[in-house]
Amino acid sequence: MEGFHLVEASTVRRGTVPSERSPSLELLFGGGAFAGGKVQEGKETDDFDKHVACALAWLQAPSAPEPRSRAPAWAPDGHTAARARLVHVAAPATEVRDSLRHFFAATPSDIAEDESTWTLRGTAVVDFVVLEVEVRIFEGDAQGACTLAFSHTTARDAVRFASLVDQARVFVSGHGQAMSAKPVRPTLMDFGEDDDLFSDDGDDDWSARIDSVLGDASAGRSGAREEAWQTLATWAEQSPACRGRLAEALLAGGAGTALVIGSLRAGSPAPIAELYPMAAAMRLAVLELEGRADALLARHLSTTEHLPKIVAKELREVRRQLLLAGA
């Protein structure tokens, strides 16, 4: 809006300047056809009317919310109490907000902040499960205290949402805040006592397991696909013996690589709940790849702008490792 002069539309006459009696909004056209605030001889006057209309619309539009210097006061209502998990913190809201920023920066997440309402919302990951979350910060009843209201906006996994809240509480506590409840150890996937997840089985056993789970990852039901990719990512993280076979299946060609390419395709990528654990499994397994990666997959890894940020970050690391290894 620099160099723009505007008077009320009712006082504007083509080829004239506003009179001294005309109320001005102190926004002057700076030159060209509108130099000095009047329409110049021989210039198109329709543009002047368009600029006036646009400027008036701009002035009348609601402005962006201003950041608040203090968190809103804690005023619990039935809706908030029913859907949110509350954590009371014996520390100022500004310090706790900074700690939460560091927490989400240190964990797989894509969180945006609304400074006008002291709210953080977006995507976070626990055990390779993608959660949509919101955290609202309120001033507490006592001076120097605050209340955090954690909400699981999609209600997909209550257990892992509770784990996320516990992890955030532990993290904030580690920054010197005295919490209202004892930290709880985050819950990991429970595979049961009879699951031989951590055994050093041979490649043939891992091949059969991975091929079976990849079959589930290509199934029609979204829940089955999500669980399959989460399982593969968990195996890659917790059982090094599987990584070589998993790298071959996902990166070197064949049905598993075709499934990855189809999931990454621009215009119709898979949901983030499938993409993130898939990308994490690739990142964990890539160092064990023997030979070269599939050429078509490599091209897809070079274009990740259309993907969610946390997925693109994992895939950039996969591509970096492939380039370093000359694969």
NORURSUL-V544020 format. One record per pair of residues at least 4 apart in sequence whose C-alpha atoms are under 7 Angstrom apart, sorted by sequence separation. I is the first residue (numbers start at 1). J is the second residue. D is the distance in whole Angstrom. If there is no record, write none. Layout:
BEGIN
<<I	J	D> <I	J	D>>
END
This chain:
BEGIN
<<7	11	7> <8	12	7> <18	22	6> <30	34	7> <31	35	4> <34	38	5> <39	43	7> <45	49	7> <46	50	6> <47	51	6> <48	52	6> <49	53	6> <50	54	6> <51	55	6> <52	56	6> <53	57	6> <54	58	6> <55	59	6> <56	60	6> <57	61	6> <76	80	6> <77	81	6> <78	82	6> <79	83	6> <80	84	6> <91	95	7> <92	96	6> <93	97	6> <94	98	6> <95	99	6> <96	100	6> <97	101	6> <98	102	6> <99	103	6> <100	104	6> <101	105	6> <102	106	6> <103	107	6> <114	118	6> <115	119	7> <125	129	5> <126	130	7> <157	161	6> <158	162	6> <159	163	6> <160	164	6> <161	165	6> <162	166	6> <163	167	6> <164	168	6> <165	169	6> <166	170	6> <167	171	6> <168	172	6> <169	173	6> <170	174	6> <171	175	7> <173	177	5> <191	195	6> <201	205	6> <202	206	7> <203	207	6> <204	208	6> <205	209	6> <206	210	6> <207	211	6> <208	212	6> <209	213	6> <210	214	6> <211	215	6> <212	216	7> <213	217	6> <214	218	6> <215	219	7> <221	225	6> <222	226	6> <223	227	6> <224	228	6> <225	229	6> <226	230	6> <227	231	6> <228	232	6> <229	233	6> <230	234	6> <231	235	6> <232	236	6> <233	237	6> <234	238	6> <235	239	5> <236	240	6> <242	246	6> <243	247	6> <244	248	6> <245	249	6> <246	250	6> <247	251	6> <248	252	5> <249	253	7> <253	257	5> <254	258	6> <255	259	6> <256	260	6> <257	261	6> <258	262	6> <259	263	6> <260	264	6> <261	265	6> <265	269	5> <270	274	6> <271	275	6> <272	276	6> <274	278	6> <275	279	6> <276	280	6> <277	281	6> <278	282	6> <279	283	6> <280	284	6> <281	285	6> <282	286	6> <294	298	6> <295	299	6> <296	300	7> <297	301	6> <298	302	7> <307	311	6> <308	312	6> <309	313	6> <310	314	7> <311	315	6> <312	316	6> <313	317	7> <314	318	6> <315	319	6> <316	320	6> <317	321	6> <318	322	6> <319	323	6> <320	324	6> <321	325	6> <322	326	6> <323	327	6> <7	12	7> <29	34	6> <30	35	6> <31	36	7> <34	39	5> <76	81	7> <91	96	7> <104	109	6> <114	119	5> <125	130	5> <140	145	5> <172	177	6> <173	178	6> <201	206	7> <219	224	7> <249	254	7> <252	257	7> <264	269	5> <270	275	6> <293	298	7> <307	312	6> <322	327	5> <12	18	7> <29	35	6> <30	36	7> <33	39	6> <34	40	6> <39	45	7> <113	119	6> <114	120	6> <124	130	6> <125	131	6> <139	145	6> <140	146	4> <173	179	6> <219	225	6> <236	242	6> <250	256	5> <251	257	6> <263	269	5> <264	270	7> <11	18	7> <29	36	7> <33	40	5> <113	120	4> <123	130	7> <124	131	5> <139	146	4> <140	147	6> <217	224	7> <218	225	6> <235	242	7> <236	243	6> <249	256	5> <250	257	5> <263	270	5> <29	37	6> <112	120	6> <113	121	7> <123	131	6> <124	132	6> <138	146	6> <139	147	6> <216	224	6> <217	225	4> <249	257	6> <304	312	5> <28	37	6> <111	120	6> <112	121	6> <123	132	5> <124	133	7> <138	147	5> <152	161	7> <216	225	6> <33	43	6> <111	121	5> <112	122	6> <122	132	6> <123	133	6> <137	147	6> <138	148	6> <250	260	7> <11	22	6> <111	122	4> <122	133	6> <137	148	5> <217	228	5> <110	122	6> <111	123	6> <121	133	6> <122	134	7> <136	148	6> <137	149	7> <216	228	6> <217	229	6> <110	123	5> <121	134	4> <135	148	7> <136	149	5> <170	183	5> <109	123	5> <110	124	6> <120	134	6> <121	135	6> <135	149	6> <136	150	7> <169	183	7> <214	228	7> <301	315	6> <8	23	7> <109	124	4> <119	134	7> <120	135	5> <135	150	5> <213	228	6> <7	23	7> <8	24	7> <108	124	6> <109	125	6> <119	135	6> <120	136	6> <134	150	6> <135	151	6> <7	24	5> <108	125	6> <119	136	4> <134	151	5> <166	183	6> <6	24	7> <7	25	6> <118	136	6> <119	137	6> <133	151	6> <134	152	7> <166	184	6> <301	319	6> <6	25	6> <118	137	6> <133	152	5> <134	153	7> <167	186	6> <6	26	7> <17	37	6> <132	152	6> <133	153	6> <166	186	6> <5	26	6> <6	27	5> <17	38	5> <132	153	6> <5	27	4> <6	28	6> <16	38	5> <71	93	7> <132	154	6> <4	27	5> <5	28	2> <15	38	6> <16	39	7> <163	186	5> <4	28	4> <5	29	4> <15	39	5> <163	187	6> <3	28	5> <4	29	3> <14	39	6> <15	40	6> <3	29	5> <4	30	6> <3	30	4> <14	45	7> <283	314	6> <5	37	6> <250	282	7> <279	311	6> <283	315	7> <286	318	6> <126	160	6> <280	314	6> <283	317	7> <293	327	6> <247	282	7> <276	311	5> <279	314	6> <283	318	5> <292	327	4> <206	242	6> <210	246	7> <261	297	6> <275	311	7> <279	315	6> <282	318	7> <291	327	6> <126	164	7> <207	245	6> <247	285	5> <206	245	7> <246	285	6> <247	286	6> <252	292	6> <266	306	6> <198	239	5> <200	241	6> <244	285	7> <247	288	6> <248	289	6> <252	293	5> <253	294	5> <197	239	7> <203	245	7> <214	256	7> <243	285	5> <247	289	5> <251	293	5> <252	294	5> <251	294	6> <93	137	7> <233	277	6> <244	288	5> <229	274	6> <233	278	7> <236	281	6> <243	288	6> <244	289	6> <6	52	7> <93	139	6> <68	115	6> <71	118	6> <226	273	6> <230	277	5> <233	280	6> <237	284	6> <67	115	5> <68	116	5> <226	274	5> <229	277	5> <233	281	4> <236	284	6> <67	116	4> <225	274	7> <229	278	5> <232	281	6> <236	285	6> <66	116	6> <65	116	6> <92	144	5> <93	145	7> <91	144	5> <92	145	5> <93	146	5> <90	144	7> <91	145	5> <92	146	6> <90	145	4> <91	146	6> <89	145	6> <90	146	7> <89	146	5> <88	146	6> <89	147	6> <88	147	4> <87	147	6> <88	148	6> <86	147	7> <87	148	5> <127	188	7> <86	148	6> <87	149	7> <127	189	7> <86	149	5> <74	138	5> <85	149	6> <86	150	6> <73	138	5> <74	139	6> <84	149	6> <85	150	5> <103	168	7> <71	137	6> <72	138	5> <73	139	5> <74	140	6> <84	150	5> <85	151	6> <71	138	5> <72	139	6> <73	140	7> <84	151	5> <71	139	6> <83	151	6> <103	171	7> <100	172	7> <99	172	6> <96	172	7> <99	175	7> <91	177	6> <90	177	6> <89	177	7> <90	178	5> <89	178	6> <90	179	6> <89	179	5> <88	179	7> <89	180	6> <88	180	6> <129	230	7> <128	230	6> <130	273	5> <129	273	7> <128	277	5> <110	309	7> <110	310	6> <109	310	6> <108	310	7>>
END
